[in-house]
């Protein structure tokens, strides 16, 4: 009898395991689904689109790159990110610099991998502060990790701030 192949854990999942931060690995890529497929998948998983957070990398005028983790359904306010990160201005990293800077392609950026490999300052939107969980990329396209934001923030030394418009 053949053994069931187990999905290999991503680097962020290995780091979460090492730090004993509980998470649930999910196969989901909301960007590739129609609205009907998305609604069905979210219902199956017991989540809402507002539970999914995107990890955005920006360049500051005074600091190393900074990272914001905000709801997929919201827009990042660049002035607010600049203020909390000690910059006067920040702007999104150009796509051509993203992988070189963060180590991840567009859609796979995640706070754990960036913290582990790059040590950039990471800020979570205030909306996640009291949430039981949120979903962040697991470091590969189509994979997400459902994790408690407070546990994750504590592990990587992040703070919560108002980051959305």
Helices and strands as residue ranges (DSSP letters): H 11-18, E 23-27, G 30-32, H 35-45, G 49-51, E 53-60, E 66-71, H 78-85, E 90-92, H 95-102, H 111-118, E 121-125, G 126-128, E 134-137, E 143-147, H 149-156, E 159-161
